Amino acid sequence: MTNERFSDDGDPATEEQYYYDTRTGEVSKGPQSAWSSRMGPYPTREAAAKALELARARSEAWDEEEREREQDR
């Protein structure tokens, strides 16, 4: 069994990228928290700090797309 950590997209997590911890609200360089409370990787600390904002915007866009598809039926 391996201790290797993985990013959200399934690739091995690296120490050179940034992650957002949803439990603490902190940004770390490298995967410091468990995958279940980690968002990332992000290329910069600033991008990781905006992880929740980005996720919210994507979710709203997907919801709007779904509403439009339902109206087209």
C-alpha positions, 0 to 999 in steps of 0.5 A, a space after each residue: 500500500 502506498 502513502 502517495 497523495 492524489 489531487 482532485 483530478 486523480 494525478 499524484 499531488 505535488 509539493 510544488 502546488 497549492 491546496 485549500 483546506 476546507 476544514 481550516 480555511 488555510 492554504 498550504 504548499 503541498 498536500 498537507 490535509 486529507 483528500 476529503 478536506 483538500 481542494 486543488 491543486 492550484 498553481 498559486 497561493 492566491 488561486 488556492 485562496 479563492 478555491 471556494 469562490 471558484 467552486 461556487 461560481 462553477 456550481 452556479 454556472 452548471 445550475 444555470 446550464 441545467 435550467 436552460 437544458 430543462 427549458 429546452 425540453 
